[in-house]
Amino acid sequence: MVRRRHPLILLCGFPPFYEEELPALFDQILKGRYDFPSPWWDAISADAKDLVRRMLTVDPKKRITAAEVLQHKWISSASGVVIDTSNLKKLQATRKLKKAGAKLMALNRLKNMNLAAK
């Protein structure tokens, strides 16, 4: 199975949009509200940020196409560039920790339900 990673996750280690509540998250996505927070984006080139902005353009008529992505300066000049995967490893570790926490909370709820039923 091939897993696809969003380019932002590969560049900085986390998704472009984040909110605790789903309605706020959807609002952020629909309105295209994002930023390049420091220190995670400090080492990312201006060309990479330009590509990200073009890919996250809300209006599909103005958004960059897949063919244009392949022709973008950052992509076409990226031969031999090594991508730092430490951010991706941190993201994966965070996801595993969240899953483990969710399992623990679910087990505690089941345990409490079982005790209440007695």
C-alpha positions in Angstrom: 0.0 0.0 0.0 1.4 3.4 -1.0 0.8 6.2 1.6 0.7 9.7 0.2 2.0 12.5 2.3 0.9 16.1 1.9 3.8 18.3 0.8 3.5 20.5 3.8 3.9 17.6 6.1 7.1 16.6 4.3 8.4 20.2 4.5 7.6 21.1 8.1 6.2 18.0 9.8 2.5 18.9 10.3 -0.6 19.5 8.2 -1.3 23.0 6.9 -4.5 23.4 8.9 -5.0 22.7 12.6 -7.9 23.4 14.9 -9.2 21.5 17.9 -12.8 21.7 16.8 -13.9 20.3 13.4 -16.2 23.2 12.5 -13.3 25.7 13.0 -11.0 23.4 11.1 -13.4 23.2 8.1 -13.8 27.0 8.2 -10.0 27.4 8.0 -9.8 25.0 5.1 -12.7 26.5 3.2 -11.3 30.0 3.6 -7.7 29.0 2.9 -6.3 30.4 6.2 -2.9 29.1 6.9 0.5 30.5 7.7 4.2 29.5 7.8 4.9 29.5 11.5 8.4 30.0 12.9 10.7 28.1 13.6 9.3 25.2 11.5 9.3 27.2 8.2 12.4 29.4 8.8 14.6 27.1 6.7 12.1 26.5 3.9 12.9 28.3 0.7 10.8 31.1 -0.8 10.2 29.0 -3.9 8.8 26.1 -1.8 6.5 28.5 0.1 5.4 30.0 -3.3 4.5 26.5 -4.5 2.6 25.8 -1.3 0.6 29.1 -1.6 -0.3 28.2 -5.2 -1.4 24.7 -4.3 -3.6 25.9 -1.4 -5.3 28.6 -3.4 -9.0 28.2 -2.7 -10.4 29.2 -6.1 -9.8 26.2 -8.4 -9.6 28.5 -11.5 -6.7 30.3 -9.9 -5.1 27.2 -8.3 -1.9 25.7 -9.8 -2.5 22.5 -11.9 -0.6 19.3 -11.5 1.2 20.0 -14.8 2.2 23.4 -13.5 3.4 22.0 -10.2 5.8 19.8 -12.1 7.1 22.9 -14.0 7.4 25.0 -10.9 10.8 26.4 -10.1 11.1 24.6 -6.8 10.3 21.2 -8.3 12.3 21.6 -11.4 15.4 22.7 -9.5 15.1 20.1 -6.7 17.4 17.4 -8.2 19.8 16.2 -5.6 18.1 17.9 -2.8 17.9 15.9 0.4 14.6 16.3 2.4 15.0 16.2 6.2 12.6 13.5 7.4 13.0 14.2 11.1 9.8 16.3 11.1 7.9 13.4 9.4 9.2 11.1 12.1 8.0 13.5 14.8 4.6 13.6 13.2 4.4 9.8 13.1 5.4 9.6 16.7 2.8 12.2 17.7 0.1 10.3 15.8 1.1 7.0 17.5 1.0 8.7 20.9 -2.5 10.2 20.2 -3.8 6.8 19.2 -2.4 5.2 22.3 -4.0 7.9 24.4 -7.3 7.4 22.7 -7.2 3.7 23.3 -6.3 4.2 27.0 -9.3 6.7 27.4 -11.6 4.2 25.7 -10.5 1.4 27.9 -11.0 3.6 31.0 -14.5 4.5 29.8 -15.3 0.8 29.3 -13.9 0.0 32.7 -16.0 2.7 34.3 -19.1 1.6 32.4 -18.5 -2.0 33.6 -18.1 -0.8 37.3 -21.3 1.3 37.0 -23.3 -1.6 35.7 -22.4 -3.7 38.8 
